[in-house]
């Protein structure tokens, strides 16, 4: 089964100005730009993609656009998390049928399933598809914490080949690899730079929406070349943007950033609010320091 590595952008979903539809043209442009900038992979319909605020038809449209535009140039994993196992199965089958290279699945986020229930949930999905599964640990939003011991158990499922580990406990990378060995690949969800040095083979990044080249390069410098000085210098340079899209502003700041770069992508869907107006100048200044303001304005 295919294995993945590198920096993968968990894509925003651009909406039309009225917020009612997916902005297909903007999404195509973002996918093409991401790939041209050297990103290693794409993950539409994750948390940053506002998957819970979209209809089934809109999600299908996003999958179709991303898979067709990527055209095999980089892997495309689709977020297919759902509360009900049969819904997650259906979404995962659909993603595979539409050409996805894999799926990323957050645990059921309301029922707070037990360890046995989680195992059956993921095993049921795995038996219904033939593409790899990236499990997604984000206890802050899912109300479920896939601790390293549980991850090692899930790694016994053949299709579970990777995890997006989105806590601030970087030692989990070490512990997962110690318990599961080469049965699972660890992608950082938040602490990309820090996790590379403990053996993470990838980063599912929010900041790479805005800085795909730098985010991919950070992985190369740290994970492939082990060039600590160059990696640390680059990390310090992009750290302001990493912080901007951390926490509750991960959708609003990313979308505001795209607008400042010259590509309007609409506002987040309610109940999320746009980035407060009093924070725009500071974000624009950090984007300007990286030469990004106006970068995507059509010639």
Secondary structure as the mmCIF struct_conf table of DSSP 4:
data_model
#
loop_
_struct_conf.conf_type_id
_struct_conf.id
_struct_conf.beg_label_comp_id
_struct_conf.beg_label_asym_id
_struct_conf.beg_label_seq_id
_struct_conf.end_label_comp_id
_struct_conf.end_label_asym_id
_struct_conf.end_label_seq_id
STRN STRN1 UNK A 6 UNK A 10
STRN STRN2 UNK A 15 UNK A 15
TURN_TY1_P TURN_TY1_P1 UNK A 17 UNK A 18
BEND BEND1 UNK A 19 UNK A 21
STRN STRN3 UNK A 22 UNK A 22
HELX_RH_AL_P HELX_RH_AL_P1 UNK A 24 UNK A 36
TURN_TY1_P TURN_TY1_P2 UNK A 37 UNK A 38
BEND BEND2 UNK A 40 UNK A 40
STRN STRN4 UNK A 41 UNK A 44
BEND BEND3 UNK A 45 UNK A 46
TURN_TY1_P TURN_TY1_P3 UNK A 47 UNK A 50
HELX_RH_3T_P HELX_RH_3T_P1 UNK A 51 UNK A 53
BEND BEND4 UNK A 54 UNK A 54
HELX_RH_AL_P HELX_RH_AL_P2 UNK A 56 UNK A 70
TURN_TY1_P TURN_TY1_P4 UNK A 71 UNK A 72
BEND BEND5 UNK A 73 UNK A 74
STRN STRN5 UNK A 75 UNK A 79
BEND BEND6 UNK A 83 UNK A 84
HELX_RH_AL_P HELX_RH_AL_P3 UNK A 85 UNK A 97
TURN_TY1_P TURN_TY1_P5 UNK A 98 UNK A 99
BEND BEND7 UNK A 101 UNK A 101
STRN STRN6 UNK A 102 UNK A 106
HELX_LH_PP_P HELX_LH_PP_P1 UNK A 107 UNK A 108
BEND BEND8 UNK A 109 UNK A 111
HELX_RH_AL_P HELX_RH_AL_P4 UNK A 115 UNK A 128
BEND BEND9 UNK A 130 UNK A 131
STRN STRN7 UNK A 132 UNK A 137
HELX_RH_AL_P HELX_RH_AL_P5 UNK A 139 UNK A 142
BEND BEND10 UNK A 143 UNK A 143
HELX_RH_AL_P HELX_RH_AL_P6 UNK A 148 UNK A 154
TURN_TY1_P TURN_TY1_P6 UNK A 155 UNK A 156
BEND BEND11 UNK A 157 UNK A 157
TURN_TY1_P TURN_TY1_P7 UNK A 158 UNK A 159
STRN STRN8 UNK A 160 UNK A 165
BEND BEND12 UNK A 167 UNK A 168
TURN_TY1_P TURN_TY1_P8 UNK A 170 UNK A 170
HELX_RH_AL_P HELX_RH_AL_P7 UNK A 171 UNK A 180
HELX_RH_3T_P HELX_RH_3T_P2 UNK A 181 UNK A 183
BEND BEND13 UNK A 184 UNK A 184
STRN STRN9 UNK A 185 UNK A 188
BEND BEND14 UNK A 189 UNK A 190
HELX_RH_AL_P HELX_RH_AL_P8 UNK A 192 UNK A 196
TURN_TY1_P TURN_TY1_P9 UNK A 197 UNK A 199
STRN STRN10 UNK A 202 UNK A 205
BEND BEND15 UNK A 206 UNK A 206
HELX_RH_3T_P HELX_RH_3T_P3 UNK A 207 UNK A 209
TURN_TY1_P TURN_TY1_P10 UNK A 210 UNK A 210
HELX_RH_AL_P HELX_RH_AL_P9 UNK A 212 UNK A 219
HELX_RH_PI_P HELX_RH_PI_P1 UNK A 220 UNK A 224
BEND BEND16 UNK A 225 UNK A 225
HELX_RH_AL_P HELX_RH_AL_P10 UNK A 228 UNK A 244
TURN_TY1_P TURN_TY1_P11 UNK A 245 UNK A 245
BEND BEND17 UNK A 246 UNK A 246
HELX_RH_3T_P HELX_RH_3T_P4 UNK A 247 UNK A 249
TURN_TY1_P TURN_TY1_P12 UNK A 250 UNK A 251
HELX_RH_AL_P HELX_RH_AL_P11 UNK A 252 UNK A 261
TURN_TY1_P TURN_TY1_P13 UNK A 262 UNK A 262
HELX_LH_PP_P HELX_LH_PP_P2 UNK A 267 UNK A 269
TURN_TY1_P TURN_TY1_P14 UNK A 270 UNK A 271
BEND BEND18 UNK A 272 UNK A 272
HELX_LH_PP_P HELX_LH_PP_P3 UNK A 274 UNK A 276
HELX_RH_3T_P HELX_RH_3T_P5 UNK A 277 UNK A 279
HELX_RH_AL_P HELX_RH_AL_P12 UNK A 280 UNK A 289
TURN_TY1_P TURN_TY1_P15 UNK A 290 UNK A 291
TURN_TY1_P TURN_TY1_P16 UNK A 293 UNK A 296
BEND BEND19 UNK A 297 UNK A 297
#
